[in-house]
Amino acid sequence: GIVGLPFAVKEAGFCAGIFLVLLCALLTEKSLRLLVETAKHAHVPSYETVAEAAFGRVGFLFVAINMFIMAYGAMLSYLM
């Protein structure tokens, strides 16, 4: 996450670290645009239903369960 970026840039070197951070930003932006375009094309309103349109019920369950685990883990980290 954001807390580990200074260490990652230090380990990669300044120029390579900045390049890699920018590359990750560009790839993230591209993947989000692809997700939005796919959702528009499939006429679905949410991330889970995009997964369901692409992979069926298994895709929906996989995404829904992983989103729950991520939210639950975040909640636990704040409680500890």
Secondary structure, 3 states (H helix, E strand, C coil): CHHHHHHHHHHHCHHHHHHHHHHHHHHHHHHHHHHHHHHHHHCCCCHHHHHHHHHHHHHHHHHHHHHHHHHHHHHHHHHC
